[in-house]
């Protein structure tokens, strides 16, 4: 009987230690997890902080030109259509665009190199359009960043690098692109490694708090590395939990033998 009580105690303790409550799973909470609110009411508003992405070396730009000048004389009609590959652009072979060189420049027809580092996509667009207007009639320039990407690792359902042309990707969208977080992910301590020039910044974000919406970290930046750590319950659930059936059978057999011997 004494052994049974000990077994029952440890079994119950194991179950409690393996549980993960809703408060550790639900994103962007505000002390109202179990409250019901009118669906047509705005409960709270948060200002969103976003800095337009600024071009860096190794970025790939799609540049499209249109003008009223006859194509026979349009010196810009094929600009931005080159294949990118080699020369430090590993993994980017097949993208058609202009690679920003280590000096932050792209080669522009006729005028030569144009510095684009530090500009937003729309600033590059305006700059190239202004230059082109000196050579062709009424040019229209469209610029897009082709290789905006980030990496997400750890307790997610799809680890790896993610590419998108949306430079205003939020962390919620980034998680969705990675297939979502696993049940055993520690959403309160997500690690971010962000490149700033020749340095790397490291910080943590809490995805469980609704206030994260107004954080200046709410948006993903180019080449961010997102690392999602596991909860402490992970080894219990993932490893010990798999062998729980075998453990229970073994303990039951031991208790049965002990009971027979005692009787």
Secondary structure as a PSIPRED ss2 file (coil, helix, strand):
# PSIPRED VFORMAT (PSIPRED V4.0)

   1 X C   1.000  0.000  0.000
   2 X H   0.000  1.000  0.000
   3 X H   0.000  1.000  0.000
   4 X H   0.000  1.000  0.000
   5 X H   0.000  1.000  0.000
   6 X H   0.000  1.000  0.000
   7 X H   0.000  1.000  0.000
   8 X H   0.000  1.000  0.000
   9 X H   0.000  1.000  0.000
  10 X H   0.000  1.000  0.000
  11 X H   0.000  1.000  0.000
  12 X H   0.000  1.000  0.000
  13 X H   0.000  1.000  0.000
  14 X H   0.000  1.000  0.000
  15 X H   0.000  1.000  0.000
  16 X H   0.000  1.000  0.000
  17 X H   0.000  1.000  0.000
  18 X H   0.000  1.000  0.000
  19 X C   1.000  0.000  0.000
  20 X C   1.000  0.000  0.000
  21 X C   1.000  0.000  0.000
  22 X H   0.000  1.000  0.000
  23 X H   0.000  1.000  0.000
  24 X H   0.000  1.000  0.000
  25 X C   1.000  0.000  0.000
  26 X C   1.000  0.000  0.000
  27 X C   1.000  0.000  0.000
  28 X C   1.000  0.000  0.000
  29 X E   0.000  0.000  1.000
  30 X C   1.000  0.000  0.000
  31 X C   1.000  0.000  0.000
  32 X C   1.000  0.000  0.000
  33 X C   1.000  0.000  0.000
  34 X C   1.000  0.000  0.000
  35 X C   1.000  0.000  0.000
  36 X C   1.000  0.000  0.000
  37 X C   1.000  0.000  0.000
  38 X C   1.000  0.000  0.000
  39 X C   1.000  0.000  0.000
  40 X C   1.000  0.000  0.000
  41 X C   1.000  0.000  0.000
  42 X C   1.000  0.000  0.000
  43 X C   1.000  0.000  0.000
  44 X C   1.000  0.000  0.000
  45 X C   1.000  0.000  0.000
  46 X C   1.000  0.000  0.000
  47 X C   1.000  0.000  0.000
  48 X C   1.000  0.000  0.000
  49 X C   1.000  0.000  0.000
  50 X C   1.000  0.000  0.000
  51 X C   1.000  0.000  0.000
  52 X C   1.000  0.000  0.000
  53 X C   1.000  0.000  0.000
  54 X E   0.000  0.000  1.000
  55 X C   1.000  0.000  0.000
  56 X C   1.000  0.000  0.000
  57 X C   1.000  0.000  0.000
  58 X C   1.000  0.000  0.000
  59 X C   1.000  0.000  0.000
  60 X E   0.000  0.000  1.000
  61 X E   0.000  0.000  1.000
  62 X E   0.000  0.000  1.000
  63 X E   0.000  0.000  1.000
  64 X E   0.000  0.000  1.000
  65 X E   0.000  0.000  1.000
  66 X E   0.000  0.000  1.000
  67 X C   1.000  0.000  0.000
  68 X C   1.000  0.000  0.000
  69 X C   1.000  0.000  0.000
  70 X C   1.000  0.000  0.000
  71 X C   1.000  0.000  0.000
  72 X C   1.000  0.000  0.000
  73 X C   1.000  0.000  0.000
  74 X C   1.000  0.000  0.000
  75 X C   1.000  0.000  0.000
  76 X C   1.000  0.000  0.000
  77 X C   1.000  0.000  0.000
  78 X C   1.000  0.000  0.000
  79 X C   1.000  0.000  0.000
  80 X C   1.000  0.000  0.000
  81 X C   1.000  0.000  0.000
  82 X C   1.000  0.000  0.000
  83 X E   0.000  0.000  1.000
  84 X C   1.000  0.000  0.000
  85 X C   1.000  0.000  0.000
  86 X C   1.000  0.000  0.000
  87 X C   1.000  0.000  0.000
  88 X C   1.000  0.000  0.000
  89 X C   1.000  0.000  0.000
  90 X C   1.000  0.000  0.000
  91 X C   1.000  0.000  0.000
  92 X C   1.000  0.000  0.000
  93 X C   1.000  0.000  0.000
  94 X C   1.000  0.000  0.000
  95 X C   1.000  0.000  0.000
  96 X E   0.000  0.000  1.000
  97 X C   1.000  0.000  0.000
  98 X E   0.000  0.000  1.000
  99 X E   0.000  0.000  1.000
 100 X C   1.000  0.000  0.000
 101 X C   1.000  0.000  0.000
 102 X C   1.000  0.000  0.000
 103 X C   1.000  0.000  0.000
 104 X C   1.000  0.000  0.000
 105 X E   0.000  0.000  1.000
 106 X E   0.000  0.000  1.000
 107 X E   0.000  0.000  1.000
 108 X E   0.000  0.000  1.000
 109 X C   1.000  0.000  0.000
 110 X C   1.000  0.000  0.000
 111 X C   1.000  0.000  0.000
 112 X E   0.000  0.000  1.000
 113 X E   0.000  0.000  1.000
 114 X E   0.000  0.000  1.000
 115 X E   0.000  0.000  1.000
 116 X C   1.000  0.000  0.000
 117 X C   1.000  0.000  0.000
 118 X C   1.000  0.000  0.000
 119 X C   1.000  0.000  0.000
 120 X E   0.000  0.000  1.000
 121 X H   0.000  1.000  0.000
 122 X H   0.000  1.000  0.000
 123 X H   0.000  1.000  0.000
 124 X H   0.000  1.000  0.000
 125 X H   0.000  1.000  0.000
 126 X H   0.000  1.000  0.000
 127 X H   0.000  1.000  0.000
 128 X H   0.000  1.000  0.000
 129 X H   0.000  1.000  0.000
 130 X H   0.000  1.000  0.000
 131 X H   0.000  1.000  0.000
 132 X H   0.000  1.000  0.000
 133 X C   1.000  0.000  0.000
 134 X C   1.000  0.000  0.000
 135 X C   1.000  0.000  0.000
 136 X C   1.000  0.000  0.000
 137 X C   1.000  0.000  0.000
 138 X C   1.000  0.000  0.000
 139 X C   1.000  0.000  0.000
 140 X E   0.000  0.000  1.000
 141 X E   0.000  0.000  1.000
 142 X E   0.000  0.000  1.000
 143 X E   0.000  0.000  1.000
 144 X E   0.000  0.000  1.000
 145 X E   0.000  0.000  1.000
 146 X C   1.000  0.000  0.000
 147 X C   1.000  0.000  0.000
 148 X E   0.000  0.000  1.000
 149 X E   0.000  0.000  1.000
 150 X E   0.000  0.000  1.000
 151 X E   0.000  0.000  1.000
 152 X E   0.000  0.000  1.000
 153 X E   0.000  0.000  1.000
 154 X E   0.000  0.000  1.000
 155 X C   1.000  0.000  0.000
 156 X E   0.000  0.000  1.000
 157 X C   1.000  0.000  0.000
 158 X C   1.000  0.000  0.000
 159 X C   1.000  0.000  0.000
 160 X E   0.000  0.000  1.000
 161 X E   0.000  0.000  1.000
 162 X E   0.000  0.000  1.000
 163 X E   0.000  0.000  1.000
 164 X E   0.000  0.000  1.000
 165 X C   1.000  0.000  0.000
 166 X C   1.000  0.000  0.000
 167 X C   1.000  0.000  0.000
 168 X C   1.000  0.000  0.000
 169 X C   1.000  0.000  0.000
 170 X E   0.000  0.000  1.000
 171 X H   0.000  1.000  0.000
 172 X H   0.000  1.000  0.000
 173 X H   0.000  1.000  0.000
 174 X H   0.000  1.000  0.000
 175 X H   0.000  1.000  0.000
 176 X H   0.000  1.000  0.000
 177 X H   0.000  1.000  0.000
 178 X C   1.000  0.000  0.000
 179 X C   1.000  0.000  0.000
 180 X C   1.000  0.000  0.000
 181 X E   0.000  0.000  1.000
 182 X C   1.000  0.000  0.000
 183 X C   1.000  0.000  0.000
 184 X C   1.000  0.000  0.000
 185 X E   0.000  0.000  1.000
 186 X E   0.000  0.000  1.000
 187 X E   0.000  0.000  1.000
 188 X E   0.000  0.000  1.000
 189 X E   0.000  0.000  1.000
 190 X E   0.000  0.000  1.000
 191 X E   0.000  0.000  1.000
 192 X E   0.000  0.000  1.000
 193 X E   0.000  0.000  1.000
 194 X E   0.000  0.000  1.000
 195 X E   0.000  0.000  1.000
 196 X E   0.000  0.000  1.000
 197 X C   1.000  0.000  0.000
 198 X C   1.000  0.000  0.000
 199 X E   0.000  0.000  1.000
 200 X E   0.000  0.000  1.000
 201 X E   0.000  0.000  1.000
 202 X E   0.000  0.000  1.000
 203 X E   0.000  0.000  1.000
 204 X E   0.000  0.000  1.000
 205 X E   0.000  0.000  1.000
 206 X C   1.000  0.000  0.000
 207 X C   1.000  0.000  0.000
 208 X C   1.000  0.000  0.000
 209 X E   0.000  0.000  1.000
 210 X H   0.000  1.000  0.000
 211 X H   0.000  1.000  0.000
 212 X H   0.000  1.000  0.000
 213 X H   0.000  1.000  0.000
 214 X H   0.000  1.000  0.000
 215 X C   1.000  0.000  0.000
 216 X C   1.000  0.000  0.000
 217 X C   1.000  0.000  0.000
 218 X C   1.000  0.000  0.000
 219 X E   0.000  0.000  1.000
 220 X C   1.000  0.000  0.000
 221 X C   1.000  0.000  0.000
 222 X C   1.000  0.000  0.000
 223 X C   1.000  0.000  0.000
 224 X C   1.000  0.000  0.000
 225 X E   0.000  0.000  1.000
 226 X E   0.000  0.000  1.000
 227 X E   0.000  0.000  1.000
 228 X E   0.000  0.000  1.000
 229 X E   0.000  0.000  1.000
 230 X E   0.000  0.000  1.000
 231 X C   1.000  0.000  0.000
 232 X C   1.000  0.000  0.000
 233 X C   1.000  0.000  0.000
 234 X H   0.000  1.000  0.000
 235 X H   0.000  1.000  0.000
 236 X H   0.000  1.000  0.000
 237 X H   0.000  1.000  0.000
 238 X H   0.000  1.000  0.000
 239 X H   0.000  1.000  0.000
 240 X H   0.000  1.000  0.000
 241 X H   0.000  1.000  0.000
 242 X H   0.000  1.000  0.000
 243 X H   0.000  1.000  0.000
 244 X H   0.000  1.000  0.000
 245 X H   0.000  1.000  0.000
 246 X H   0.000  1.000  0.000
 247 X H   0.000  1.000  0.000
 248 X H   0.000  1.000  0.000
 249 X H   0.000  1.000  0.000
 250 X H   0.000  1.000  0.000
 251 X H   0.000  1.000  0.000
 252 X H   0.000  1.000  0.000
 253 X H   0.000  1.000  0.000
 254 X H   0.000  1.000  0.000
 255 X H   0.000  1.000  0.000
 256 X H   0.000  1.000  0.000
 257 X H   0.000  1.000  0.000
 258 X H   0.000  1.000  0.000
 259 X H   0.000  1.000  0.000
 260 X H   0.000  1.000  0.000
 261 X H   0.000  1.000  0.000
 262 X H   0.000  1.000  0.000
 263 X C   1.000  0.000  0.000
